[in-house]
Amino acid sequence: MNRNSITLFLMVISTAVWGQRKNWALPDFGVVQYAGSIGFVSVGAGYDVFKSKARFSMHYGFIPSTKGGPLNVLTTKFFYKPKYYSLSNRLKLNPFDIGIMGSFHYGDNFEERWPDGVHPKGYYWWHPAIRLHIAMETSLTYLFPKDHRFTSITGYYEFNTNELYLVSYIKNARTIKPWDIVKLGAGVRVSF
């Protein structure tokens, strides 16, 4: 997928998200996440869309030099919420939200494209700084009373893999195990 395709995809998602909102500038939630392919720690904000059946969010993640950085990661996520279960009046379980993510890594070790003349054209098919992910999330949400400052708080686990890991697994299934390509993140989302 080239840069123009990614830009077009993000524009379509953004139009769908902001076209439904009365005040598009104010996010519906804030989020903090640990790990999960988008930084050692990341922060972001997002919007509930399609009558709260999906959510779109943007994140900034950082990896310090002690963990392999310094590296900055910009990520967009789109998750669909097919089913939730009410455990009580205030507690909801989303066992299986499915999503896609796009991340852009920038720092001294990443370029948008491979340098010309170093490798034959097409030798590396992927972009060094751009990753596309498929993801799954499991979450537990607590709904605050109506007069509370926030509407809810959600704790979640997110599992994801990217296109580079997935192709590597398919081509090397004898030596790479599924758990080698799946990354885990955990986070907290607070809805306003």
C-alpha positions as CSV (number, residue, x, y, z in Angstrom):
1,M,0.0,0.0,0.0
2,N,1.5,3.3,-1.0
3,R,1.4,6.7,0.7
4,N,-1.5,8.0,-1.5
5,S,-3.6,4.9,-0.6
6,I,-3.0,5.4,3.1
7,T,-3.9,9.1,2.8
8,L,-7.1,8.4,0.9
9,F,-8.1,5.7,3.5
10,L,-7.5,8.1,6.4
11,M,-9.5,10.8,4.6
12,V,-12.5,8.5,4.1
13,I,-12.5,7.4,7.7
14,S,-12.1,10.9,8.9
15,T,-15.0,12.1,6.8
16,A,-17.2,9.3,8.1
17,V,-16.3,10.2,11.7
18,W,-16.6,14.0,11.6
19,G,-19.6,14.1,9.3
20,Q,-21.7,12.6,12.1
21,R,-20.7,15.0,14.9
22,K,-22.3,18.3,16.0
23,N,-19.0,19.5,17.7
24,W,-16.3,17.6,15.9
25,A,-13.5,19.4,17.7
26,L,-14.2,17.8,21.1
27,P,-13.2,14.1,21.4
28,D,-15.5,11.6,23.1
29,F,-12.7,9.9,25.0
30,G,-9.0,10.1,26.0
31,V,-6.8,7.0,26.2
32,V,-3.5,5.9,27.6
33,Q,-1.9,2.7,26.4
34,Y,1.1,0.7,27.4
35,A,2.9,-1.2,24.6
36,G,1.0,-2.8,21.7
37,S,3.1,-1.7,18.7
38,I,2.3,2.0,19.1
39,G,5.0,3.0,21.6
40,F,6.2,2.0,25.0
41,V,3.6,4.4,26.3
42,S,1.1,6.3,24.1
43,V,-1.7,8.9,24.6
44,G,-4.6,9.7,22.4
45,A,-8.1,10.9,21.9
46,G,-11.0,9.6,19.8
47,Y,-14.6,9.6,18.8
48,D,-17.5,7.2,19.0
49,V,-19.0,6.8,15.5
50,F,-21.8,5.0,13.8
51,K,-24.1,5.3,16.8
52,S,-21.4,4.1,19.1
53,K,-20.9,0.8,17.2
54,A,-17.4,1.9,16.3
55,R,-14.6,4.2,17.4
56,F,-11.9,6.2,15.7
57,S,-8.8,7.4,17.6
58,M,-5.5,9.1,17.1
59,H,-2.4,8.4,19.3
60,Y,1.1,9.6,19.9
61,G,3.5,7.0,21.3
62,F,7.1,7.2,22.5
63,I,9.8,4.6,22.9
64,P,12.7,5.8,25.1
65,S,16.3,5.0,24.3
66,T,16.4,2.5,27.2
67,K,13.8,0.4,25.3
68,G,15.3,0.7,21.8
69,G,14.4,4.3,20.8
70,P,14.3,7.1,20.9
71,L,11.3,6.6,18.6
72,N,8.0,8.5,18.0
73,V,4.9,6.7,16.7
74,L,1.8,8.3,15.3
75,T,-1.2,5.9,15.0
76,T,-4.8,6.0,13.9
77,K,-7.2,3.2,15.0
78,F,-10.6,2.2,13.8
79,F,-12.5,-0.4,15.9
80,Y,-15.9,-2.0,15.3
81,K,-17.8,-3.2,18.4
82,P,-20.0,-6.1,17.2
83,K,-21.3,-7.2,20.6
84,Y,-21.2,-6.2,24.3
85,Y,-22.7,-7.8,27.4
86,S,-24.2,-6.0,30.3
87,L,-22.8,-7.6,33.5
88,S,-24.8,-5.2,35.7
89,N,-26.3,-1.7,35.4
90,R,-22.9,-0.1,35.4
91,L,-20.6,-2.8,34.0
92,K,-20.2,-3.8,30.3
93,L,-18.0,-6.4,28.7
94,N,-16.9,-6.1,25.1
95,P,-15.3,-9.5,24.4
96,F,-14.2,-9.1,20.8
97,D,-13.9,-5.7,19.1
98,I,-12.1,-5.9,15.8
99,G,-10.0,-3.2,14.2
100,I,-7.4,-1.8,11.9
101,M,-4.6,0.5,12.7
102,G,-2.1,2.5,10.7
103,S,1.1,3.7,12.3
104,F,3.9,6.0,11.2
105,H,7.3,5.6,13.0
106,Y,9.6,8.6,12.9
107,G,13.1,9.0,14.4
108,D,16.7,8.7,13.4
109,N,16.4,5.0,12.4
110,F,13.3,5.4,10.1
111,E,12.7,6.8,6.7
112,E,9.5,7.0,4.8
113,R,11.1,5.2,1.8
114,W,14.1,3.0,1.3
115,P,17.1,5.0,0.0
116,D,17.6,4.9,-3.8
117,G,20.6,3.0,-5.1
118,V,21.2,0.9,-2.0
119,H,18.9,-2.0,-3.0
120,P,17.4,-3.0,-6.3
121,K,13.9,-1.4,-6.9
122,G,11.2,-3.5,-5.3
123,Y,13.7,-5.6,-3.2
124,Y,11.9,-4.5,0.0
125,W,8.1,-4.2,-0.6
126,W,7.3,-2.5,2.7
127,H,7.8,1.0,3.8
128,P,10.4,1.3,6.6
129,A,8.3,3.7,8.7
130,I,4.7,2.7,7.9
131,R,2.9,-0.3,9.4
132,L,-0.7,-1.5,8.8
133,H,-2.2,-3.7,11.6
134,I,-5.2,-5.9,12.2
135,A,-6.3,-5.9,15.8
136,M,-8.6,-7.3,18.4
137,E,-9.6,-5.8,21.7
138,T,-11.3,-7.1,24.9
139,S,-12.6,-4.5,27.3
140,L,-14.4,-4.0,30.5
141,T,-16.3,-0.7,31.0
142,Y,-17.7,0.9,34.1
143,L,-20.5,3.5,33.5
144,F,-20.5,6.4,36.0
145,P,-23.7,7.9,37.4
146,K,-25.3,10.6,35.2
147,D,-24.1,13.5,37.4
148,H,-20.5,12.4,37.2
149,R,-17.8,14.4,35.3
150,F,-17.0,11.4,33.1
151,T,-19.5,9.0,31.4
152,S,-17.3,5.9,31.7
153,I,-13.9,4.3,32.2
154,T,-12.7,1.3,30.2
155,G,-9.8,-1.0,30.8
156,Y,-8.7,-3.1,27.8
157,Y,-6.2,-5.5,26.3
158,E,-5.4,-5.2,22.6
159,F,-3.8,-7.9,20.4
160,N,-2.5,-6.9,17.0
161,T,-0.1,-7.9,14.2
162,N,1.1,-5.9,11.2
163,E,1.4,-6.8,7.5
164,L,5.2,-7.3,7.8
165,Y,4.8,-9.8,10.6
166,L,1.9,-11.6,8.9
167,V,3.7,-12.1,5.6
168,S,6.8,-13.3,7.5
169,Y,4.7,-15.8,9.4
170,I,3.0,-17.1,6.2
171,K,6.4,-17.5,4.4
172,N,8.1,-19.1,7.5
173,A,5.3,-20.9,9.3
174,R,7.7,-23.8,10.3
175,T,10.0,-21.5,12.2
176,I,7.8,-18.6,13.3
177,K,5.0,-19.3,15.8
178,P,1.7,-17.3,15.9
179,W,2.6,-15.9,19.3
180,D,5.8,-14.5,17.8
181,I,3.9,-12.1,15.5
182,V,1.1,-11.0,17.9
183,K,1.8,-7.9,20.1
184,L,-0.1,-7.1,23.3
185,G,-1.0,-3.7,24.6
186,A,-3.1,-2.7,27.7
187,G,-4.8,0.6,28.2
188,V,-7.4,2.8,29.9
189,R,-10.0,4.8,28.0
190,V,-12.0,7.6,29.8
191,S,-15.2,8.8,28.1
192,F,-16.3,12.4,28.6
